[in-house]
Amino acid sequence: MMSSIEEVAKIIDLIIAPVVMITTCAIVVNGLMLRYGFPWQSPTYR
């Protein structure tokens, strides 16, 4: 019984870890875009 619980925990970690990483990166990039903006968002960009 204990081994199956550990296997499920490993699978959950494999699924959640990348999702957390991607979500964190998305939030950071979104914050940078709001703070600084990128050339294609700037009205002065030609």
Secondary structure, 3 states (H helix, E strand, C coil): CHHHHHHHHHHHHHHHHHHHHHHHHHHHHHHHHHHCCCHHHCCCCC
